[in-house]
């Protein structure tokens, strides 16, 4: 789990890269019912594993979840470094947001 300073630094880097304001609240988990028919309902939780964020993708560790115009999920392979984009989930697909 990222400490407050690490999470804030990651949020600020993403704001710069995505050119959007990201809310500073800590999101613990989200429930997703995707509009993509191939994607099952997902429960995505920080410090947990989640698969099927992309079609046939293996489980990935969730580092952080951010909210802006959409919801952004950060994993070690997606969005954590400046050379990769995070996973994006449309606001209308989010059925529950669990905050810390």
PyMOL commands that set and color helices and strands:
alter all, ss='L'
color gray80, all
select helices_A, chain A and resi 4-18+91-93
alter helices_A, ss='H'
color red, helices_A
select strands_A, chain A and resi 27-32+42-45+49-50+60-67+71-75+87-89+94-99
alter strands_A, ss='S'
color yellow, strands_A
deselect
rebuild
show_as cartoon
